[in-house]
């Protein structure tokens, strides 16, 4: 059994009598205050117990208790935004699969449930996941828009059911493990229509840019819905954005020509400023990542142009002319 929370704890596993839950709650209530959130106590038959702390450890315990294998279930770190987005009840949670990993897709509304089900259909069947799978993606259709959220960020917005389904399927496929020569970065990517060029940008700008997708499209830019920016080396060693889950007509790779990044709060001229900015970009690498891959990312971004500014300034830069970049 896993005991979580304070006051009215959530228990996972063996059913307990109310008096037992009350006693356990009183016994372990102080741990939450001492250890932070989230934390949990895992109880075993015979009186043994083990304290688990942190999102990754608690989620791994939930996955393991459900009969699944930790590491094969995609678990997104929660944010204050994801708490708001995922706080309301959902009507269904379906499990899609990507390279042996399970991806939970929640849905609100009958049409959204059908959309999530279609996105999960056709993914390889596996017995890896038999129980708990966290909400990684959420799809809903308020009024006349389809919305797809990844955690607390808006990953796709469309008026077309087909476009939404394509985006969902592509996002799910993007959770597959990267290839041997590839490195995933936890950031977004913009691809120039017909230009063969791509720009990277901070992941927390995704919602802002998705909401302004029409303006970007008019300027010749398309947001990549993939959950990570998957990079691999080109023939000359420069980084290429890989599109392993590409839709019909999209080239398999796009050359990365720059990075949009926030301007430092205390900007001082000199090489150290660029070094700090490059370090932040390298830190986007998806964990776990090997030292060799870290060195590879450092080499990839070393010569890339950096476009500094706010997300509003980035939008103005992208939309001022089709050939602005």
VEXSE-928365 format. One record per residue (C-alpha): z, x, y; residue number from 1; residue in three letters. Coordinates in steps of 0.25 Angstrom, whole numbers, plus 2048, in hexadecimal, padded with zeros to 3 digits. Last residue first. Layout:
N
+-----+-----+-----+-----+------+
:   Z :   X :   Y :  nr : rest :
+-----+-----+-----+-----+------+
:   Z :   X :   Y : NUM :  ALA :
...
+-----+-----+-----+-----+------+
//
This chain:
325
+-----+-----+-----+-----+------+
:   Z :   X :   Y :  nr : rest :
+-----+-----+-----+-----+------+
: 75F : 83E : 88B : 325 :  UNK :
: 75A : 836 : 896 : 324 :  UNK :
: 74D : 832 : 88F : 323 :  UNK :
: 74F : 823 : 88E : 322 :  UNK :
: 754 : 823 : 89D : 321 :  UNK :
: 762 : 820 : 8A3 : 320 :  UNK :
: 767 : 81A : 896 : 319 :  UNK :
: 76D : 825 : 88F : 318 :  UNK :
: 774 : 82C : 89B : 317 :  UNK :
: 779 : 81E : 8A0 : 316 :  UNK :
: 77F : 81C : 893 : 315 :  UNK :
: 785 : 829 : 892 : 314 :  UNK :
: 78B : 827 : 8A0 : 313 :  UNK :
: 792 : 81A : 89B : 312 :  UNK :
: 797 : 822 : 88F : 311 :  UNK :
: 79D : 82C : 898 : 310 :  UNK :
: 797 : 839 : 89B : 309 :  UNK :
: 792 : 846 : 895 : 308 :  UNK :
: 785 : 849 : 88E : 307 :  UNK :
: 786 : 855 : 885 : 306 :  UNK :
: 77A : 85C : 881 : 305 :  UNK :
: 77A : 862 : 873 : 304 :  UNK :
: 77B : 871 : 871 : 303 :  UNK :
: 788 : 872 : 86A : 302 :  UNK :
: 787 : 864 : 863 : 301 :  UNK :
: 780 : 869 : 856 : 300 :  UNK :
: 788 : 876 : 855 : 299 :  UNK :
: 795 : 86F : 856 : 298 :  UNK :
: 791 : 864 : 84C : 297 :  UNK :
: 78E : 86F : 842 : 296 :  UNK :
: 79B : 876 : 844 : 295 :  UNK :
: 7A2 : 869 : 842 : 294 :  UNK :
: 79A : 867 : 835 : 293 :  UNK :
: 79E : 875 : 830 : 292 :  UNK :
: 7AD : 872 : 833 : 291 :  UNK :
: 7AB : 866 : 82A : 290 :  UNK :
: 7AD : 857 : 82F : 289 :  UNK :
: 7B6 : 84C : 82B : 288 :  UNK :
: 7B5 : 846 : 835 : 287 :  UNK :
: 7A9 : 842 : 83D : 286 :  UNK :
: 7A5 : 84C : 848 : 285 :  UNK :
: 7A8 : 846 : 856 : 284 :  UNK :
: 7B0 : 853 : 858 : 283 :  UNK :
: 7A3 : 85B : 85A : 282 :  UNK :
: 7A1 : 852 : 866 : 281 :  UNK :
: 7AE : 855 : 86C : 280 :  UNK :
: 7AC : 864 : 86A : 279 :  UNK :
: 79F : 863 : 871 : 278 :  UNK :
: 7A6 : 85D : 87D : 277 :  UNK :
: 7B1 : 868 : 87D : 276 :  UNK :
: 7A6 : 873 : 87C : 275 :  UNK :
: 79E : 86D : 887 : 274 :  UNK :
: 7AA : 86E : 890 : 273 :  UNK :
: 7AE : 87C : 88C : 272 :  UNK :
: 7A0 : 880 : 890 : 271 :  UNK :
: 7A3 : 87E : 89F : 270 :  UNK :
: 7A5 : 873 : 8A9 : 269 :  UNK :
: 7B2 : 86B : 8A9 : 268 :  UNK :
: 7B2 : 85C : 8A6 : 267 :  UNK :
: 7C0 : 857 : 8A5 : 266 :  UNK :
: 7BE : 849 : 89F : 265 :  UNK :
: 7B3 : 84E : 896 : 264 :  UNK :
: 7A5 : 846 : 898 : 263 :  UNK :
: 7A3 : 83D : 88C : 262 :  UNK :
: 798 : 841 : 882 : 261 :  UNK :
: 78A : 83D : 880 : 260 :  UNK :
: 784 : 848 : 876 : 259 :  UNK :
: 776 : 84E : 876 : 258 :  UNK :
: 769 : 84F : 86F : 257 :  UNK :
: 76C : 84B : 860 : 256 :  UNK :
: 75E : 84B : 859 : 255 :  UNK :
: 75C : 83E : 851 : 254 :  UNK :
: 75B : 83D : 842 : 253 :  UNK :
: 756 : 834 : 837 : 252 :  UNK :
: 74C : 82D : 840 : 251 :  UNK :
: 74E : 81E : 842 : 250 :  UNK :
: 743 : 815 : 83E : 249 :  UNK :
: 74B : 80D : 834 : 248 :  UNK :
: 75A : 80E : 836 : 247 :  UNK :
: 761 : 81B : 834 : 246 :  UNK :
: 76D : 81C : 82B : 245 :  UNK :
: 76C : 82B : 82A : 244 :  UNK :
: 769 : 82D : 839 : 243 :  UNK :
: 76D : 83B : 83C : 242 :  UNK :
: 76F : 840 : 84A : 241 :  UNK :
: 769 : 84E : 84A : 240 :  UNK :
: 770 : 85A : 84F : 239 :  UNK :
: 769 : 867 : 853 : 238 :  UNK :
: 767 : 872 : 848 : 237 :  UNK :
: 758 : 874 : 84B : 236 :  UNK :
: 754 : 86C : 83E : 235 :  UNK :
: 75F : 861 : 842 : 234 :  UNK :
: 76D : 861 : 83E : 233 :  UNK :
: 775 : 855 : 83A : 232 :  UNK :
: 77D : 84B : 842 : 231 :  UNK :
: 782 : 83D : 83E : 230 :  UNK :
: 787 : 836 : 84A : 229 :  UNK :
: 791 : 82C : 844 : 228 :  UNK :
: 793 : 81D : 843 : 227 :  UNK :
: 783 : 81B : 843 : 226 :  UNK :
: 77F : 811 : 84D : 225 :  UNK :
: 776 : 81A : 855 : 224 :  UNK :
: 774 : 815 : 863 : 223 :  UNK :
: 766 : 814 : 868 : 222 :  UNK :
: 761 : 81A : 875 : 221 :  UNK :
: 753 : 818 : 87C : 220 :  UNK :
: 758 : 814 : 889 : 219 :  UNK :
: 756 : 805 : 886 : 218 :  UNK :
: 75E : 807 : 879 : 217 :  UNK :
: 76A : 80D : 881 : 216 :  UNK :
: 76A : 801 : 88A : 215 :  UNK :
: 76A : 7F8 : 87E : 214 :  UNK :
: 775 : 800 : 877 : 213 :  UNK :
: 77F : 7FE : 883 : 212 :  UNK :
: 78A : 7F7 : 87A : 211 :  UNK :
: 787 : 802 : 870 : 210 :  UNK :
: 789 : 80D : 87A : 209 :  UNK :
: 797 : 808 : 87E : 208 :  UNK :
: 79B : 806 : 870 : 207 :  UNK :
: 797 : 814 : 86B : 206 :  UNK :
: 79D : 81C : 877 : 205 :  UNK :
: 7AA : 81E : 86E : 204 :  UNK :
: 7A1 : 826 : 864 : 203 :  UNK :
: 79D : 831 : 86E : 202 :  UNK :
: 78E : 833 : 870 : 201 :  UNK :
: 783 : 83A : 869 : 200 :  UNK :
: 775 : 83B : 86E : 199 :  UNK :
: 768 : 83A : 865 : 198 :  UNK :
: 75A : 83D : 867 : 197 :  UNK :
: 74D : 83A : 860 : 196 :  UNK :
: 747 : 833 : 86B : 195 :  UNK :
: 741 : 826 : 865 : 194 :  UNK :
: 74E : 81F : 868 : 193 :  UNK :
: 758 : 828 : 86D : 192 :  UNK :
: 764 : 829 : 864 : 191 :  UNK :
: 773 : 827 : 868 : 190 :  UNK :
: 77E : 82C : 860 : 189 :  UNK :
: 78D : 828 : 85E : 188 :  UNK :
: 798 : 831 : 85B : 187 :  UNK :
: 7A1 : 835 : 84F : 186 :  UNK :
: 798 : 840 : 84A : 185 :  UNK :
: 793 : 841 : 83C : 184 :  UNK :
: 78E : 84F : 837 : 183 :  UNK :
: 782 : 851 : 82E : 182 :  UNK :
: 77D : 85C : 825 : 181 :  UNK :
: 784 : 857 : 818 : 180 :  UNK :
: 781 : 849 : 81B : 179 :  UNK :
: 78B : 83F : 822 : 178 :  UNK :
: 794 : 836 : 81A : 177 :  UNK :
: 78F : 827 : 81C : 176 :  UNK :
: 795 : 820 : 827 : 175 :  UNK :
: 787 : 81F : 82E : 174 :  UNK :
: 783 : 815 : 823 : 173 :  UNK :
: 78D : 80B : 828 : 172 :  UNK :
: 788 : 80D : 837 : 171 :  UNK :
: 779 : 80B : 833 : 170 :  UNK :
: 77C : 7FE : 82B : 169 :  UNK :
: 784 : 7F9 : 837 : 168 :  UNK :
: 779 : 7FC : 840 : 167 :  UNK :
: 76E : 7F6 : 838 : 166 :  UNK :
: 776 : 7EA : 836 : 165 :  UNK :
: 778 : 7E9 : 845 : 164 :  UNK :
: 769 : 7EB : 848 : 163 :  UNK :
: 766 : 7E0 : 83E : 162 :  UNK :
: 770 : 7D6 : 844 : 161 :  UNK :
: 76A : 7D8 : 852 : 160 :  UNK :
: 771 : 7D6 : 85F : 159 :  UNK :
: 777 : 7E4 : 85E : 158 :  UNK :
: 783 : 7ED : 860 : 157 :  UNK :
: 787 : 7F9 : 858 : 156 :  UNK :
: 793 : 803 : 857 : 155 :  UNK :
: 79D : 7FC : 860 : 154 :  UNK :
: 7A9 : 805 : 85F : 153 :  UNK :
: 7B7 : 801 : 85A : 152 :  UNK :
: 7B5 : 805 : 84B : 151 :  UNK :
: 7A6 : 804 : 849 : 150 :  UNK :
: 7A2 : 7F7 : 850 : 149 :  UNK :
: 795 : 7EF : 84D : 148 :  UNK :
: 792 : 7E4 : 857 : 147 :  UNK :
: 787 : 7D9 : 855 : 146 :  UNK :
: 784 : 7D1 : 862 : 145 :  UNK :
: 781 : 7C3 : 864 : 144 :  UNK :
: 78F : 7BC : 865 : 143 :  UNK :
: 799 : 7C6 : 85F : 142 :  UNK :
: 793 : 7CC : 852 : 141 :  UNK :
: 79C : 7D5 : 84A : 140 :  UNK :
: 79B : 7E2 : 842 : 139 :  UNK :
: 7A6 : 7EC : 840 : 138 :  UNK :
: 7A5 : 7FA : 83A : 137 :  UNK :
: 7B0 : 803 : 834 : 136 :  UNK :
: 7BA : 7F8 : 82F : 135 :  UNK :
: 7C2 : 7FF : 824 : 134 :  UNK :
: 7BF : 7FD : 816 : 133 :  UNK :
: 7CA : 7F9 : 80C : 132 :  UNK :
: 7C6 : 7F5 : 7FE : 131 :  UNK :
: 7BD : 7FA : 7F3 : 130 :  UNK :
: 7B5 : 805 : 7FA : 129 :  UNK :
: 7B0 : 810 : 7F1 : 128 :  UNK :
: 7A9 : 806 : 7E7 : 127 :  UNK :
: 79B : 809 : 7ED : 126 :  UNK :
: 78F : 800 : 7F1 : 125 :  UNK :
: 785 : 807 : 7FA : 124 :  UNK :
: 782 : 800 : 807 : 123 :  UNK :
: 778 : 7F5 : 805 : 122 :  UNK :
: 781 : 7EA : 80B : 121 :  UNK :
: 78C : 7EF : 815 : 120 :  UNK :
: 783 : 7ED : 821 : 119 :  UNK :
: 77F : 7DF : 81C : 118 :  UNK :
: 78E : 7DB : 81A : 117 :  UNK :
: 791 : 7E0 : 828 : 116 :  UNK :
: 786 : 7D7 : 82E : 115 :  UNK :
: 78B : 7CB : 826 : 114 :  UNK :
: 799 : 7CD : 82B : 113 :  UNK :
: 793 : 7CE : 839 : 112 :  UNK :
: 78C : 7C1 : 837 : 111 :  UNK :
: 799 : 7BA : 833 : 110 :  UNK :
: 7A2 : 7BF : 83E : 109 :  UNK :
: 7AA : 7CC : 83F : 108 :  UNK :
: 7A6 : 7D8 : 836 : 107 :  UNK :
: 7AD : 7E4 : 830 : 106 :  UNK :
: 7A5 : 7F0 : 82A : 105 :  UNK :
: 7AD : 7F9 : 822 : 104 :  UNK :
: 7A5 : 806 : 81E : 103 :  UNK :
: 7A7 : 80C : 810 : 102 :  UNK :
: 7A3 : 81A : 80D : 101 :  UNK :
: 79A : 81E : 801 : 100 :  UNK :
: 78E : 822 : 809 :  99 :  UNK :
: 790 : 816 : 812 :  98 :  UNK :
: 795 : 809 : 80D :  97 :  UNK :
: 798 : 7FB : 813 :  96 :  UNK :
: 7A4 : 7F3 : 811 :  95 :  UNK :
: 7A6 : 7E5 : 817 :  94 :  UNK :
: 7B1 : 7E0 : 820 :  93 :  UNK :
: 7B0 : 7D1 : 824 :  92 :  UNK :
: 7B5 : 7C7 : 82E :  91 :  UNK :
: 7BC : 7D0 : 838 :  90 :  UNK :
: 7C9 : 7CE : 83F :  89 :  UNK :
: 7CA : 7D4 : 84D :  88 :  UNK :
: 7D0 : 7E2 : 84F :  87 :  UNK :
: 7C4 : 7EA : 84B :  86 :  UNK :
: 7BE : 7EB : 859 :  85 :  UNK :
: 7CB : 7ED : 860 :  84 :  UNK :
: 7D1 : 7F7 : 856 :  83 :  UNK :
: 7C4 : 7FE : 856 :  82 :  UNK :
: 7C5 : 800 : 865 :  81 :  UNK :
: 7D3 : 806 : 864 :  80 :  UNK :
: 7CD : 810 : 859 :  79 :  UNK :
: 7CD : 810 : 84A :  78 :  UNK :
: 7C8 : 81C : 842 :  77 :  UNK :
: 7BD : 817 : 839 :  76 :  UNK :
: 7BE : 817 : 82A :  75 :  UNK :
: 7B2 : 818 : 821 :  74 :  UNK :
: 7B6 : 817 : 813 :  73 :  UNK :
: 7B2 : 822 : 809 :  72 :  UNK :
: 7BC : 82C : 80F :  71 :  UNK :
: 7C8 : 825 : 808 :  70 :  UNK :
: 7C4 : 820 : 7FA :  69 :  UNK :
: 7C6 : 811 : 7F8 :  68 :  UNK :
: 7D0 : 809 : 7EF :  67 :  UNK :
: 7D5 : 801 : 7FB :  66 :  UNK :
: 7E2 : 80A : 7FB :  65 :  UNK :
: 7D8 : 816 : 7FE :  64 :  UNK :
: 7D2 : 80F : 80A :  63 :  UNK :
: 7DF : 80B : 810 :  62 :  UNK :
: 7E5 : 819 : 80E :  61 :  UNK :
: 7D8 : 81F : 814 :  60 :  UNK :
: 7DA : 816 : 820 :  59 :  UNK :
: 7E8 : 81A : 822 :  58 :  UNK :
: 7E5 : 829 : 821 :  57 :  UNK :
: 7D9 : 828 : 82A :  56 :  UNK :
: 7E0 : 820 : 835 :  55 :  UNK :
: 7EC : 828 : 836 :  54 :  UNK :
: 7F9 : 829 : 82D :  53 :  UNK :
: 7FC : 827 : 81F :  52 :  UNK :
: 80A : 826 : 819 :  51 :  UNK :
: 80C : 827 : 80A :  50 :  UNK :
: 816 : 81F : 802 :  49 :  UNK :
: 81B : 81F : 7F4 :  48 :  UNK :
: 825 : 814 : 7EF :  47 :  UNK :
: 820 : 812 : 7E1 :  46 :  UNK :
: 813 : 80C : 7E4 :  45 :  UNK :
: 80C : 812 : 7F1 :  44 :  UNK :
: 80E : 80F : 7FF :  43 :  UNK :
: 805 : 814 : 80A :  42 :  UNK :
: 80B : 814 : 818 :  41 :  UNK :
: 802 : 813 : 824 :  40 :  UNK :
: 7FE : 819 : 831 :  39 :  UNK :
: 7F4 : 815 : 83C :  38 :  UNK :
: 7FA : 817 : 846 :  37 :  UNK :
: 804 : 821 : 849 :  36 :  UNK :
: 80D : 829 : 840 :  35 :  UNK :
: 81B : 826 : 846 :  34 :  UNK :
: 819 : 818 : 84B :  33 :  UNK :
: 812 : 814 : 83E :  32 :  UNK :
: 81C : 81B : 835 :  31 :  UNK :
: 828 : 813 : 83C :  30 :  UNK :
: 824 : 806 : 835 :  29 :  UNK :
: 825 : 80D : 827 :  28 :  UNK :
: 832 : 807 : 822 :  27 :  UNK :
: 831 : 7FA : 82A :  26 :  UNK :
: 823 : 7F7 : 825 :  25 :  UNK :
: 827 : 7FA : 816 :  24 :  UNK :
: 833 : 7F1 : 817 :  23 :  UNK :
: 82B : 7E6 : 81D :  22 :  UNK :
: 81F : 7E8 : 813 :  21 :  UNK :
: 829 : 7E7 : 807 :  20 :  UNK :
: 830 : 7DA : 80D :  19 :  UNK :
: 822 : 7D4 : 80E :  18 :  UNK :
: 81F : 7D7 : 7FF :  17 :  UNK :
: 814 : 7E1 : 7FD :  16 :  UNK :
: 806 : 7E0 : 7F8 :  15 :  UNK :
: 7FF : 7ED : 7F4 :  14 :  UNK :
: 7F4 : 7F3 : 7FC :  13 :  UNK :
: 7F3 : 7F3 : 80B :  12 :  UNK :
: 7FF : 7EF : 814 :  11 :  UNK :
: 7FD : 7EC : 823 :  10 :  UNK :
: 80A : 7EE : 82B :   9 :  UNK :
: 810 : 7E3 : 834 :   8 :  UNK :
: 819 : 7EA : 83D :   7 :  UNK :
: 812 : 7F8 : 83C :   6 :  UNK :
: 806 : 7FC : 835 :   5 :  UNK :
: 801 : 800 : 827 :   4 :  UNK :
: 807 : 800 : 819 :   3 :  UNK :
: 7FD : 804 : 80E :   2 :  UNK :
: 800 : 800 : 800 :   1 :  UNK :
+-----+-----+-----+-----+------+
//
